[in-house]
Amino acid sequence: MLRSGQILTGTIAYLDESSNGILMVGKDKVFVRHVLAKEKVKVKIQKRLKEGYSANVIEILQKDKERIKPVCGIYERCGSCHLMHVSVQGQKHQKLSYLQKLCAKNKQLHIKAEEIATMKHPYHYRNKMIIGFQKDKQGKLQAGFYEEFSHHIIPYEQCLLHPEICDAILHTITTLMIKLRIEPYDEDKRRGLLRHVVIRYGMVSKQIMVVLVINQQIFPARKAFVQELLKKHPQITTIVQNVNTRKTSIVLGEQERILYGPGYIEDTLCGLQFRISAKSFYQINHEQCEVLYKKGMELLQLTGKETVLDAYCGIGTIGMYAAQFAKQVIGVELNKDAVEDAKNNAKLNQIRNIRFVCDDAGKFMQKMAAKKERLDVVILDPPRSGSSEAFIRSVATIRPKKVLYISCNPQTQLRDLQLFQKYGYVGDVLYGVDMFPNTFHVESIVLMTRKEK
């Protein structure tokens, strides 16, 4: 049995799906962050885990050729990035290798991962930022990110994944909190006003939304706060107050109040205009989202005669892009606010061959099948948990020729592909898009076609 504080030297056997290095000590697994496979390391055991032990790196004794010096001063402590110690080429190799291993593990699918699209300059790409607040032991206000596996805030000056203007706004907000005596929310005592600040940024439009998530209905010093924030940053498009009084790790609450501007921002994606509200789902990386959607249309090869269903459609981004190449598109989404946003976005772009329905996509397809209506293509981009057998069974009932599956979690995607295969849909190539550079996450996309028995 290993003990806390014990010093070990060894070679990293492999990386797990979260890019933790695995150092084997007999039958025990030691999980080490910020290392690469085959590197020789000296580590210090931190604590016992359910699956083994965690350890911190003391020294890299033998470095991999793809190792680089992280350009972020808080990288070792912050839990937001995982691969800033790896070159762009190294990250590409690591993520492609991950997809290939997943495909090999699911050998009954006969699918392979062939490529991954990466960013040349993998910084300042995030169009949505979430910042938390705490006071340290000396009572000093801190704004920053949560340390990995904890509720402790790591303060920061500049994040290399954020647009620079967004960090400048955050620093002004912190200054105003001190000046106006606005207390940060304490999740243990359930006291304090400001829980989080969410900033959304239009990469093309340069419009900025600031969302102030507070713990009560009344916002003391609201007018002074808004006036001074706008005086310092007149480029802010809109400021929204969101109320979240629940004991939860979910950032946004249900109630909103517009404090300044229209309550939304607009941005351009794939040549289309989109209104983005505080709760809208919008892909975090604008540049790579365009790569992803263009890859999807390249795979589908639409002729202009197809009826397409966009399941889990959100505010309608990929459905409206597909509408340019199809006869008609139906977007289906359970979230009522998202459906309203999608309808407004269709009007904004004067797209007349798309309609949006607030419903469960699986049930909607069952209703279509009962009316003997047909679909040629289904596009789905579900949450990280993946789709469900009920949904996949509904796809099989309506019998589209093609299914395009986009995922932010290749593990659940490949699990779902096994169910699709059971119902007669197969894909042969999984493509990766690095939507989240400097982290271990990767987006993947696959085209499936119906095989007649």
Secondary structure, 3 states (H helix, E strand, C coil): CCCCCCEEEEECCEECCCCCEEEEECCEEEEECCCCCCCEEEEEEEEECCCCEEEEEEEEEECCCCECCCCCCCCCCECCCCCCCECHHHHHHHHHHHHHHHHHHCHHHCCEEEEEECCCCCCCCECEEEEEEEECCCCCEEEEEEECCCCCEEECCCCCCCCHHHHHHHHHHHHHHHHCCCCECECCCCECCEEEEEEEECCCCCCEEEEEEECCCCCCCHHHHHHHHHHHCCCCCEEEEEECCCCCCCCCCCEEEEEECCCCEEEEECCEEEEECCCCCCCCEHHHHHHHHHHHHHHHCCCCCCEEEEECCCCCHHHHHHHCCCCEEEEEECCHHHHHHHHHHHHHCCCCCEEEEECCHHHHHHHHHHCCCCCCEEEECCCCCCCCHHHHHHHHHHCCCEEEEEECCHHHHHHHHHHHHHCCEECCEEEEECCCCCCCCCEEEEEEEECCC
